[in-house]
Amino acid sequence: MIYPAAGVLLAQIRPAGTTAVEAYAAPDGQAVEITRIVVTNVTNSIAHATLYHDDDGGSTFTQDTETHLSFTSIPKNGSTVIESRAVGTGMVLSPGGQIGFKTFTGSALNLSIYGILESRAPR
């Protein structure tokens, strides 16, 4: 059996609108490895969404400027899960980097982001 990489809940949102919003930002001075992303559809209809990975410090999420992943069919009352299989294989956010989230139907989707914060040696 393969177990997903460890991680704590970093953020959870349910956008009411249909414009891209910041879902999570890595702390300044600390990188984060995203190990699991869960998108849950709470409606009785198929829903669509886009995730953005923004490491340039900006706050605009567009397909022209960010790495993005589109979900075309999140099943009604179902979930889509993206997860890394081992520590070190997830998506790394640089310090201050962001995950953006856009849903095409307001209040239809919950987004949960799990990950591992970069450890720092005590001073």
Backbone bond lengths (Angstrom), bond angles and torsions (degrees), N, CA, C in turn:
res aa  C-N    CA-C-N  psi(-1)  N-CA   C-N-CA  omega(-1)  CA-C   N-CA-C  phi
1 M - - - 1.443 - - 1.530 108.88 -
2 I 1.310 115.78 138.54 1.461 121.40 178.03 1.513 108.34 -101.11
3 Y 1.338 116.27 128.15 1.451 120.90 178.39 1.523 109.28 -105.15
4 P 1.330 117.55 141.25 1.469 119.35 178.24 1.513 110.74 -68.49
5 A 1.316 115.64 161.13 1.459 121.58 178.76 1.530 110.14 -63.80
6 A 1.301 115.37 153.62 1.463 121.54 178.73 1.522 110.49 -67.37
7 G 1.293 115.63 167.17 1.452 120.61 176.23 1.514 110.71 168.21
8 V 1.309 115.85 154.81 1.457 121.47 176.91 1.526 108.30 -106.87
9 L 1.322 115.88 158.95 1.453 120.31 176.66 1.523 108.69 -68.04
10 L 1.327 116.54 118.77 1.458 122.14 -179.45 1.518 111.86 -97.03
11 A 1.326 116.75 -34.57 1.457 120.59 -177.31 1.515 109.90 -159.95
12 Q 1.334 114.23 151.52 1.461 120.36 174.73 1.524 107.30 -148.54
13 I 1.323 116.09 124.32 1.466 119.92 -179.06 1.521 110.33 -137.50
14 R 1.328 114.17 160.49 1.468 122.45 173.65 1.523 106.77 -140.78
15 P 1.337 117.17 87.66 1.460 120.30 -175.61 1.528 112.64 -62.39
16 A 1.330 115.21 136.14 1.464 120.83 178.00 1.528 111.40 -83.82
17 G 1.330 116.50 -25.74 1.460 120.99 -177.67 1.508 112.60 -99.63
18 T 1.338 115.06 -172.22 1.461 120.71 -177.78 1.530 112.19 -119.76
19 T 1.318 118.03 16.15 1.460 120.95 174.62 1.526 108.67 -100.62
20 A 1.314 116.17 155.08 1.466 120.66 -179.56 1.525 109.98 -66.09
21 V 1.336 115.65 135.93 1.460 122.04 179.81 1.526 109.36 -130.64
22 E 1.331 116.28 158.66 1.456 120.69 174.15 1.519 108.84 -72.11
23 A 1.319 115.80 124.26 1.457 121.12 177.87 1.520 111.22 -96.72
24 Y 1.344 116.44 -33.74 1.462 120.93 -179.53 1.514 109.03 -160.01
25 A 1.321 115.87 143.05 1.470 121.69 174.27 1.519 108.31 -128.76
26 A 1.332 116.60 131.37 1.460 120.81 176.53 1.523 109.14 -64.96
27 P 1.323 118.13 142.90 1.460 120.19 178.81 1.528 111.17 -60.27
28 D 1.328 116.70 148.20 1.465 120.42 175.14 1.520 108.91 -59.13
29 G 1.314 116.39 134.85 1.461 121.37 177.74 1.514 114.86 78.36
30 Q 1.338 117.76 7.50 1.461 119.78 -177.40 1.524 110.08 -142.02
31 A 1.328 116.83 124.55 1.461 121.32 176.25 1.530 108.95 -81.64
32 V 1.327 115.53 158.75 1.466 121.66 -179.77 1.520 108.21 -135.89
33 E 1.317 116.07 136.82 1.459 120.57 172.32 1.531 107.77 -101.00
34 I 1.323 116.71 118.21 1.456 121.61 176.90 1.527 107.35 -82.10
35 T 1.334 116.36 120.02 1.456 120.59 -175.52 1.523 113.65 -105.02
36 R 1.342 116.74 -21.20 1.465 119.50 -179.83 1.527 109.50 -155.52
37 I 1.315 114.78 138.46 1.462 122.06 174.01 1.528 106.34 -129.77
38 V 1.330 115.73 127.95 1.463 120.98 179.44 1.530 107.94 -121.41
39 V 1.321 116.38 124.26 1.461 122.28 175.58 1.529 106.17 -112.58
40 T 1.338 115.34 117.98 1.462 121.27 -177.09 1.517 110.39 -113.85
41 N 1.310 115.46 126.79 1.459 122.59 178.42 1.530 107.87 -90.89
42 V 1.330 117.06 121.15 1.464 121.32 -177.15 1.533 111.88 -102.35
43 T 1.332 116.47 15.54 1.470 120.30 -178.84 1.523 110.93 -113.40
44 N 1.315 115.52 174.78 1.464 122.49 177.79 1.530 112.51 -95.26
45 S 1.343 115.94 19.40 1.469 121.25 178.62 1.520 109.41 -131.63
46 I 1.319 116.68 153.29 1.458 120.90 174.09 1.528 108.05 -62.11
47 A 1.329 117.13 141.23 1.468 121.09 -178.50 1.525 110.07 -126.95
48 H 1.327 115.11 161.91 1.461 122.48 -177.14 1.522 109.47 -129.46
49 A 1.336 115.94 148.92 1.466 120.57 -179.69 1.520 110.09 -154.92
50 T 1.324 115.41 165.22 1.465 122.51 174.74 1.522 108.54 -134.22
51 L 1.330 115.62 137.02 1.469 122.76 173.36 1.511 108.33 -106.87
52 Y 1.317 116.85 143.49 1.467 122.53 178.44 1.523 109.59 -123.83
53 H 1.320 116.60 138.70 1.465 123.41 174.47 1.529 106.80 -111.98
54 D 1.329 115.77 111.66 1.467 121.90 -174.91 1.519 109.40 -119.67
55 D 1.310 117.02 108.08 1.464 121.07 179.13 1.526 112.63 -108.04
56 D 1.331 118.41 8.84 1.466 119.38 -177.71 1.525 113.57 -95.10
57 G 1.335 116.52 2.84 1.457 119.32 176.93 1.507 114.69 84.28
58 G 1.319 117.99 1.86 1.463 120.46 178.97 1.514 110.81 -81.38
59 S 1.303 115.98 178.42 1.465 119.16 179.76 1.526 111.93 -127.38
60 T 1.329 116.94 12.06 1.459 120.95 177.46 1.517 108.35 -105.68
61 F 1.306 117.05 126.68 1.455 121.43 -179.66 1.516 108.50 -107.16
62 T 1.337 116.27 109.54 1.459 121.20 177.54 1.517 109.40 -136.56
63 Q 1.311 116.07 158.38 1.459 120.40 177.95 1.519 111.57 -68.21
64 D 1.320 117.35 -20.92 1.460 121.06 -179.18 1.520 112.97 -77.19
65 T 1.333 116.99 -29.30 1.463 119.68 -171.82 1.516 114.79 -115.00
66 E 1.305 119.12 -10.84 1.465 120.94 -175.45 1.524 111.39 -127.23
67 T 1.328 115.26 155.13 1.447 120.08 168.52 1.519 106.39 -69.23
68 H 1.309 117.72 133.57 1.457 119.07 -177.77 1.528 111.15 -139.28
69 L 1.328 113.94 157.91 1.452 121.55 178.67 1.520 106.83 -134.54
70 S 1.311 116.81 122.52 1.461 120.95 -179.61 1.519 110.33 -99.93
71 F 1.320 114.84 133.50 1.458 121.65 173.24 1.517 106.35 -100.74
72 T 1.316 117.14 119.32 1.455 118.87 -174.05 1.523 113.67 -95.11
73 S 1.308 118.22 -21.55 1.468 119.15 -177.29 1.522 111.01 -150.28
74 I 1.312 116.25 83.04 1.460 119.50 173.69 1.525 105.38 -84.74
75 P 1.339 116.83 119.30 1.453 118.90 -171.64 1.533 113.28 -62.10
76 K 1.325 116.47 151.01 1.456 119.90 177.91 1.531 109.36 -59.87
77 N 1.334 114.99 134.48 1.467 122.16 -178.10 1.527 112.20 52.18
78 G 1.324 116.87 32.92 1.456 121.63 -178.91 1.512 111.19 -130.87
79 S 1.321 116.02 -176.61 1.461 121.97 -177.65 1.519 111.17 -134.21
80 T 1.315 114.82 155.07 1.457 123.25 169.95 1.521 106.26 -120.99
81 V 1.333 116.29 132.51 1.468 121.16 -175.83 1.519 109.55 -123.09
82 I 1.326 115.29 133.35 1.461 122.16 171.38 1.518 105.49 -117.94
83 E 1.326 117.58 124.73 1.462 118.61 -179.16 1.513 111.69 -145.97
84 S 1.328 114.07 148.41 1.457 119.42 174.89 1.521 107.80 -86.58
85 R 1.293 116.06 152.87 1.469 121.26 -176.30 1.518 113.57 -94.10
86 A 1.328 117.21 -10.63 1.463 120.14 179.63 1.525 108.86 -157.71
87 V 1.311 115.95 152.18 1.464 120.66 176.16 1.522 108.13 -58.17
88 G 1.321 116.31 135.70 1.458 121.09 -179.07 1.520 113.38 96.83
89 T 1.330 117.16 -5.30 1.465 119.83 -179.38 1.529 112.06 -111.96
90 G 1.323 118.19 4.38 1.460 121.52 179.79 1.520 112.00 -83.82
91 M 1.319 116.05 -176.13 1.461 122.84 177.90 1.528 107.77 -84.89
92 V 1.320 116.82 125.82 1.460 120.83 -178.41 1.524 110.31 -97.61
93 L 1.326 114.76 126.94 1.464 121.35 173.05 1.512 107.72 -98.30
94 S 1.310 117.05 128.64 1.459 120.93 173.82 1.520 108.70 -68.48
95 P 1.344 117.84 162.14 1.457 119.18 175.77 1.529 110.56 -52.11
96 G 1.322 116.90 129.23 1.458 121.70 -177.98 1.517 114.18 82.10
97 G 1.337 118.27 -7.22 1.463 121.61 178.23 1.521 111.08 -65.70
98 Q 1.326 116.67 158.71 1.463 120.62 -173.01 1.526 112.57 -133.23
99 I 1.321 113.87 154.49 1.455 122.33 167.79 1.522 105.57 -111.58
100 G 1.331 116.72 124.63 1.453 122.09 175.29 1.516 109.58 -104.66
101 F 1.325 116.15 155.92 1.465 121.07 -177.23 1.517 109.33 -141.62
102 K 1.329 115.25 131.94 1.461 121.23 177.34 1.518 108.34 -128.90
103 T 1.317 115.91 127.82 1.449 121.26 174.89 1.528 107.87 -111.36
104 F 1.296 116.46 147.31 1.457 120.35 -177.73 1.527 112.67 -93.76
105 T 1.345 115.90 -1.79 1.465 122.11 174.19 1.523 106.86 -137.99
106 G 1.315 117.28 113.86 1.455 121.40 -177.30 1.523 112.98 -56.75
107 S 1.326 116.15 139.63 1.470 125.20 177.54 1.524 114.08 62.35
108 A 1.322 117.67 17.06 1.466 120.47 -178.43 1.528 112.75 -91.82
109 L 1.331 117.21 -24.94 1.464 120.43 -170.79 1.522 112.71 -126.37
110 N 1.320 114.73 138.40 1.463 121.97 169.40 1.517 107.50 -102.42
111 L 1.323 116.25 137.96 1.462 121.83 176.50 1.520 108.19 -118.12
112 S 1.330 116.40 125.84 1.465 122.17 175.72 1.519 108.08 -119.73
113 I 1.338 116.10 130.72 1.467 122.09 -178.37 1.523 108.29 -119.77
114 Y 1.326 115.54 127.32 1.458 122.07 178.93 1.517 108.63 -117.69
115 G 1.326 117.11 150.09 1.446 118.79 179.29 1.504 113.32 -174.19
116 I 1.325 113.90 -174.81 1.460 123.37 -177.50 1.507 108.36 -124.16
117 L 1.334 116.15 123.50 1.468 120.96 176.66 1.516 109.43 -77.78
118 E 1.315 115.88 142.20 1.459 122.10 176.42 1.524 108.68 -57.86
119 S 1.330 116.94 130.76 1.469 119.33 178.10 1.518 109.51 -83.50
120 R 1.306 114.55 147.26 1.459 120.67 179.02 1.519 109.31 -121.55
121 A 1.316 115.38 138.30 1.457 119.85 177.39 1.535 109.02 -71.20
122 P 1.337 117.75 139.60 1.462 119.64 178.09 1.521 111.06 -63.61
123 R 1.334 116.48 147.80 1.461 120.51 179.65 1.485 111.71 -99.78
